[in-house]
């Protein structure tokens, strides 16, 4: 029988009050080995530092991609507007003076 199995059997024999006390003890357990290891690994130069750097690089790539996408969308809209002005300045002027209609989320 392993220690964990022995502990489990012992816990099953506890009264509700004793279980509550044990639960309170375990819930308030301060910094165990795992917590200390995570704290060490997450400091600059720790084992998780490389993962943090990779995450930051991916975030920058996504941000750059989003910025490029929005810039291309704006450029396309601008080019479309310029083309409309050249085709029919009057029709273009009328199209930009129409009230804006924002999409409304359906309930």
C-alpha positions in Angstrom: 0.0 0.0 0.0 1.4 3.4 -0.9 1.5 6.4 1.4 -1.2 8.1 -0.6 -3.5 5.1 -0.2 -2.8 5.0 3.5 -3.6 8.8 3.8 -6.8 8.3 1.8 -7.9 5.5 4.1 -7.1 7.6 7.1 -9.0 10.6 5.7 -12.1 8.4 5.1 -12.1 7.6 8.8 -12.0 11.3 9.9 -15.1 13.0 11.4 -16.6 15.8 9.3 -15.0 18.3 11.7 -11.6 16.7 11.3 -12.0 16.7 7.5 -12.9 20.4 7.7 -9.7 21.1 9.7 -7.6 19.1 7.3 -9.2 20.9 4.3 -8.4 24.3 5.9 -4.8 23.2 6.6 -4.3 22.1 3.0 -6.1 25.1 1.5 -3.9 27.5 3.4 -0.7 25.6 2.8 1.9 28.2 2.0 4.5 28.0 -0.7 5.3 24.3 -1.3 8.1 22.9 -3.5 6.0 23.4 -6.7 5.3 27.0 -5.9 9.0 27.7 -5.2 10.0 25.9 -8.4 7.5 28.0 -10.4 8.8 31.2 -8.8 12.3 30.2 -9.7 11.5 29.1 -13.3 9.5 32.3 -14.0 12.2 34.8 -13.1 14.3 36.3 -15.9 16.8 33.7 -17.0 14.6 30.9 -15.5 13.3 27.9 -17.4 10.2 29.7 -18.5 12.0 32.7 -19.8 12.5 31.3 -23.3 8.7 30.5 -23.5 8.0 34.1 -22.4 10.3 35.4 -25.1 8.6 33.2 -27.7 5.2 34.4 -26.6 6.3 38.0 -26.8 7.7 37.4 -30.3 4.4 35.8 -31.5 2.4 38.6 -30.0 4.6 41.1 -31.9 4.1 39.1 -35.1 0.4 39.0 -34.7 0.3 42.7 -33.9 2.4 43.4 -37.0 0.2 41.2 -39.2 -3.0 42.9 -37.8 -1.5 46.4 -38.5 -0.5 45.4 -42.0 -4.0 44.0 -42.7 -5.6 47.2 -41.5 -3.2 49.3 -43.5 -4.0 47.3 -46.6 -7.7 47.6 -46.0 -7.4 51.3 -45.6 -5.3 51.6 -48.7 -7.8 49.6 -50.7 -10.7 51.8 -49.4 -8.6 54.9 -50.3 -7.8 53.6 -53.8 -11.5 52.7 -54.3 -12.5 56.2 -53.2 -10.0 57.8 -55.5 -11.2 55.7 -58.4 -14.8 56.8 -57.7 -13.8 60.4 -57.6 -12.1 60.1 -61.0 -15.1 58.2 -62.4 -17.8 60.5 -61.1 -16.9 63.3 -58.6 -20.6 64.2 -58.1 -21.7 60.6 -57.3 -18.7 60.2 -54.9 -19.5 63.4 -53.1 -23.1 62.2 -52.6 -21.9 58.8 -51.3 -19.7 60.3 -48.6 -22.3 62.7 -47.3 -24.8 59.8 -46.6 -25.2 59.1 -42.9 -23.1 56.3 -41.6 -24.9 53.1 -40.6 -23.1 51.1 -38.1 -23.8 47.4 -37.9 -26.2 46.6 -35.1 -25.8 43.4 -33.2 -28.8 41.2 -33.4 -30.4 40.3 -30.1 
